[in-house]
Amino acid sequence: MEKLAVQIETEYITLTNLLKYAGVVMSGGQAHELIEAGFVSLNGQTVLEKRKKIRAGDEVTVKGMAAITVSNEN
């Protein structure tokens, strides 16, 4: 599993945008499919909400693919 670190400049980023920004998926459609299938977790809890707000300090895991740690640039 690939470990990724992503820095955001804003208060939050949506889950689908994070997956695209981190390069885990190529499109929003691919992100939606992974989320709907239950392959994405936020801080250890499966998340099914595509527009979930991800903030600095959160860790998003895509089963078998990547673990993304989010931090704030400030």
N, CA and C atoms as an extended XYZ file, in Angstrom:
222
Properties=species:S:1:pos:R:3:atomname:S:1:resname:S:1:resid:I:1 pbc="F F F"
N         0.850       -1.178        0.000 N   MET     1
C         0.000        0.000        0.000 CA  MET     1
C         0.896        1.241        0.000 C   MET     1
N         0.579        2.162       -0.875 N   GLU     2
C         1.343        3.398       -1.001 CA  GLU     2
C         0.926        4.404        0.074 C   GLU     2
N         1.912        5.027        0.725 N   LYS     3
C         1.626        6.062        1.727 CA  LYS     3
C         1.853        7.419        1.079 C   LYS     3
N         0.825        8.262        1.148 N   LEU     4
C         0.884        9.579        0.526 CA  LEU     4
C         0.628       10.659        1.559 C   LEU     4
N         1.251       11.811        1.374 N   ALA     5
C         1.001       12.976        2.223 CA  ALA     5
C         0.508       14.099        1.320 C   ALA     5
N        -0.614       14.690        1.694 N   VAL     6
C        -1.207       15.772        0.908 CA  VAL     6
C        -1.363       16.993        1.800 C   VAL     6
N        -0.910       18.135        1.300 N   GLN     7
C        -1.096       19.396        2.013 CA  GLN     7
C        -2.212       20.172        1.335 C   GLN     7
N        -3.105       20.737        2.144 N   ILE     8
C        -4.185       21.560        1.606 CA  ILE     8
C        -4.022       22.991        2.105 C   ILE     8
N        -4.477       23.933        1.297 N   GLU     9
C        -4.388       25.349        1.644 CA  GLU     9
C        -5.692       25.867        2.239 C   GLU     9
N        -6.751       25.098        2.104 N   THR    10
C        -8.071       25.519        2.557 CA  THR    10
C        -8.453       24.773        3.832 C   THR    10
N        -9.603       25.105        4.382 N   GLU    11
C       -10.076       24.465        5.611 CA  GLU    11
C       -10.316       22.969        5.405 C   GLU    11
N       -10.815       22.607        4.227 N   TYR    12
C       -11.110       21.204        3.938 CA  TYR    12
C       -11.033       20.945        2.441 C   TYR    12
N       -11.052       19.663        2.079 N   ILE    13
C       -11.150       19.216        0.693 CA  ILE    13
C       -12.166       18.080        0.690 C   ILE    13
N       -12.976       17.987       -0.352 N   THR    14
C       -13.955       16.899       -0.385 CA  THR    14
C       -13.234       15.576       -0.669 C   THR    14
N       -13.841       14.504       -0.233 N   LEU    15
C       -13.239       13.182       -0.379 CA  LEU    15
C       -12.931       12.860       -1.837 C   LEU    15
N       -13.881       13.099       -2.735 N   THR    16
C       -13.638       12.787       -4.151 CA  THR    16
C       -12.488       13.618       -4.704 C   THR    16
N       -12.431       14.894       -4.349 N   ASN    17
C       -11.341       15.748       -4.830 CA  ASN    17
C        -9.998       15.316       -4.255 C   ASN    17
N        -9.981       14.873       -3.007 N   LEU    18
C        -8.738       14.392       -2.409 CA  LEU    18
C        -8.211       13.175       -3.163 C   LEU    18
N        -9.084       12.238       -3.464 N   LEU    19
C        -8.653       11.033       -4.175 CA  LEU    19
C        -8.089       11.374       -5.552 C   LEU    19
N        -8.697       12.355       -6.219 N   LYS    20
C        -8.177       12.799       -7.519 CA  LYS    20
C        -6.854       13.542       -7.347 C   LYS    20
N        -6.796       14.470       -6.409 N   TYR    21
C        -5.606       15.295       -6.176 CA  TYR    21
C        -4.399       14.439       -5.795 C   TYR    21
N        -4.626       13.404       -5.003 N   ALA    22
C        -3.542       12.519       -4.567 CA  ALA    22
C        -3.108       11.554       -5.665 C   ALA    22
N        -3.873       11.486       -6.758 N   GLY    23
C        -3.521       10.609       -7.865 CA  GLY    23
C        -3.945        9.166       -7.674 C   GLY    23
N        -4.824        8.925       -6.710 N   VAL    24
C        -5.307        7.564       -6.463 CA  VAL    24
C        -6.264        7.141       -7.568 C   VAL    24
N        -7.060        8.089       -8.065 N   VAL    25
C        -7.990        7.836       -9.169 CA  VAL    25
C        -7.785        8.906      -10.234 C   VAL    25
N        -8.265        8.626      -11.437 N   MET    26
C        -8.127        9.579      -12.535 CA  MET    26
C        -9.350       10.470      -12.707 C   MET    26
N       -10.496       10.037      -12.156 N   SER    27
C       -11.724       10.809      -12.361 CA  SER    27
C       -12.622       10.739      -11.133 C   SER    27
N       -13.560       11.668      -11.093 N   GLY    28
C       -14.550       11.659      -10.022 CA  GLY    28
C       -15.402       10.407      -10.057 C   GLY    28
N       -15.671        9.905      -11.252 N   GLY    29
C       -16.458        8.683      -11.398 CA  GLY    29
C       -15.777        7.490      -10.747 C   GLY    29
N       -14.470        7.391      -10.937 N   GLN    30
C       -13.713        6.308      -10.303 CA  GLN    30
C       -13.743        6.454       -8.784 C   GLN    30
N       -13.626        7.685       -8.311 N   ALA    31
C       -13.682        7.939       -6.866 CA  ALA    31
C       -15.033        7.517       -6.310 C   ALA    31
N       -16.113        7.884       -6.993 N   HIS    32
C       -17.465        7.524       -6.550 CA  HIS    32
C       -17.621        6.012       -6.461 C   HIS    32
N       -17.092        5.288       -7.444 N   GLU    33
C       -17.204        3.825       -7.445 CA  GLU    33
C       -16.503        3.211       -6.232 C   GLU    33
N       -15.297        3.684       -5.930 N   LEU    34
C       -14.563        3.156       -4.771 CA  LEU    34
C       -15.298        3.445       -3.470 C   LEU    34
N       -15.837        4.665       -3.359 N   ILE    35
C       -16.550        5.057       -2.145 CA  ILE    35
C       -17.821        4.230       -1.983 C   ILE    35
N       -18.613        4.120       -3.056 N   GLU    36
C       -19.868        3.362       -3.002 CA  GLU    36
C       -19.631        1.887       -2.697 C   GLU    36
N       -18.489        1.350       -3.133 N   ALA    37
C       -18.174       -0.064       -2.897 CA  ALA    37
C       -17.665       -0.309       -1.474 C   ALA    37
N       -17.452        0.763       -0.710 N   GLY    38
C       -16.999        0.615        0.670 CA  GLY    38
C       -15.505        0.415        0.823 C   GLY    38
N       -14.733        0.799       -0.196 N   PHE    39
C       -13.284        0.615       -0.162 CA  PHE    39
C       -12.534        1.781        0.477 C   PHE    39
N       -13.249        2.834        0.883 N   VAL    40
C       -12.595        4.032        1.412 CA  VAL    40
C       -12.963        4.219        2.881 C   VAL    40
N       -11.949        4.482        3.702 N   SER    41
C       -12.216        4.754        5.116 CA  SER    41
C       -11.559        6.069        5.523 C   SER    41
N       -12.172        6.718        6.498 N   LEU    42
C       -11.681        7.973        7.052 CA  LEU    42
C       -11.407        7.741        8.529 C   LEU    42
N       -10.156        7.883        8.911 N   ASN    43
C        -9.746        7.665       10.308 CA  ASN    43
C       -10.237        6.318       10.840 C   ASN    43
N       -10.168        5.288        9.981 N   GLY    44
C       -10.517        3.933       10.386 CA  GLY    44
C       -11.971        3.541       10.225 C   GLY    44
N       -12.834        4.469        9.825 N   GLN    45
C       -14.263        4.196        9.658 CA  GLN    45
C       -14.636        4.256        8.176 C   GLN    45
N       -15.330        3.238        7.687 N   THR    46
C       -15.780        3.242        6.298 CA  THR    46
C       -16.668        4.450        6.059 C   THR    46
N       -16.427        5.123        4.945 N   VAL    47
C       -17.203        6.317        4.611 CA  VAL    47
C       -17.873        6.108        3.255 C   VAL    47
N       -19.162        6.456        3.184 N   LEU    48
C       -19.929        6.298        1.950 CA  LEU    48
C       -20.370        7.643        1.376 C   LEU    48
N       -20.042        8.721        2.062 N   GLU    49
C       -20.441       10.069        1.648 CA  GLU    49
C       -19.381       10.650        0.705 C   GLU    49
N       -19.732       10.827       -0.563 N   LYS    50
C       -18.777       11.278       -1.575 CA  LYS    50
C       -18.252       12.685       -1.317 C   LYS    50
N       -19.096       13.553       -0.789 N   ARG    51
C       -18.715       14.949       -0.561 CA  ARG    51
C       -18.230       15.188        0.871 C   ARG    51
N       -17.849       14.129        1.563 N   LYS    52
C       -17.357       14.236        2.937 CA  LYS    52
C       -16.203       15.234        2.994 C   LYS    52
N       -16.219       16.103        3.992 N   LYS    53
C       -15.168       17.101        4.153 CA  LYS    53
C       -13.978       16.478        4.889 C   LYS    53
N       -12.825       16.543        4.255 N   ILE    54
C       -11.599       16.006        4.824 CA  ILE    54
C       -10.744       17.185        5.273 C   ILE    54
N       -10.307       17.149        6.517 N   ARG    55
C        -9.551       18.259        7.102 CA  ARG    55
C        -8.140       17.812        7.491 C   ARG    55
N        -7.295       18.799        7.769 N   ALA    56
C        -5.928       18.508        8.216 CA  ALA    56
C        -5.982       17.594        9.440 C   ALA    56
N        -5.106       16.605        9.461 N   GLY    57
C        -5.065       15.639       10.554 CA  GLY    57
C        -5.815       14.356       10.249 C   GLY    57
N        -6.645       14.369        9.206 N   ASP    58
C        -7.393       13.171        8.821 CA  ASP    58
C        -6.504       12.211        8.037 C   ASP    58
N        -6.844       10.925        8.125 N   GLU    59
C        -6.172        9.916        7.312 CA  GLU    59
C        -7.222        9.145        6.531 C   GLU    59
N        -7.051        9.122        5.232 N   VAL    60
C        -7.966        8.417        4.340 CA  VAL    60
C        -7.241        7.195        3.797 C   VAL    60
N        -7.893        6.044        3.879 N   THR    61
C        -7.311        4.806        3.375 CA  THR    61
C        -8.196        4.243        2.276 C   THR    61
N        -7.571        3.882        1.166 N   VAL    62
C        -8.268        3.207        0.075 CA  VAL    62
C        -7.757        1.775        0.088 C   VAL    62
N        -8.662        0.851        0.386 N   LYS    63
C        -8.304       -0.553        0.607 CA  LYS    63
C        -7.367       -1.086       -0.482 C   LYS    63
N        -6.185       -1.536       -0.055 N   GLY    64
C        -5.231       -2.154       -0.956 CA  GLY    64
C        -4.508       -1.208       -1.890 C   GLY    64
N        -4.790        0.095       -1.802 N   MET    65
C        -4.187        1.034       -2.750 CA  MET    65
C        -3.311        2.091       -2.090 C   MET    65
N        -3.873        2.843       -1.133 N   ALA    66
C        -3.138        3.984       -0.590 CA  ALA    66
C        -3.641        4.381        0.787 C   ALA    66
N        -2.734        4.984        1.544 N   ALA    67
C        -3.072        5.636        2.811 CA  ALA    67
C        -2.646        7.091        2.654 C   ALA    67
N        -3.598        7.997        2.783 N   ILE    68
C        -3.341        9.418        2.544 CA  ILE    68
C        -3.472       10.179        3.854 C   ILE    68
N        -2.406       10.874        4.242 N   THR    69
C        -2.428       11.727        5.425 CA  THR    69
C        -2.549       13.167        4.951 C   THR    69
N        -3.497       13.898        5.535 N   VAL    70
C        -3.770       15.273        5.114 CA  VAL    70
C        -3.231       16.240        6.160 C   VAL    70
N        -2.526       17.265        5.679 N   SER    71
C        -2.032       18.311        6.572 CA  SER    71
C        -2.339       19.668        5.955 C   SER    71
N        -2.191       20.708        6.768 N   ASN    72
C        -2.454       22.063        6.314 CA  ASN    72
C        -1.121       22.747        6.092 C   ASN    72
N        -1.017       23.562        5.052 N   GLU    73
C         0.227       24.264        4.748 CA  GLU    73
C         0.607       25.254        5.825 C   GLU    73
N        -0.358       25.777        6.539 N   ASN    74
C        -0.077       26.830        7.534 CA  ASN    74
C         0.576       26.257        8.758 C   ASN    74
